[in-house]
């Protein structure tokens, strides 16, 4: 099974993944383009600010590249956008933690300040949330492919009940068919 086959093309979660990736990608793209518009030098650490955060040419380039990557993920959509959002969100969180330790040191070549660190944490959590939406909760609907993957036996029972109900509507009582559709295991007689 391929990753793109896991989530149906018209599933409502794809919209969340796409809009999340596009929104966050556009914000990063704007930040990076504003940095290029100010003609910042690549590794300057003199504290040039854009939108309240310090930046330089290298950070602007990274922001543009990540923004374009997220927008491309939004164009692809589906599980790819979800996985990309989770990956980029995690990288933002790691970046925030890493830059806490290099503030006011020579290793801070991206010219991060505390507002940048806070933005990295906030943007990471937002992107990560968009990616994890519908994938990591205890109450996923039974039509969700991630629920089906975690509960293969119950999913198989539901699928069997639906096939039986569709092929011979008079063979199953309504109550057992409904119980099977809700994920209950069939009771054996005896």
Helices and strands as residue ranges (DSSP letters): H 3-6, H 13-37, E 49-50, E 53-54, H 57-76, H 78-102, H 114-132, H 145-150, H 152-167, H 174-181
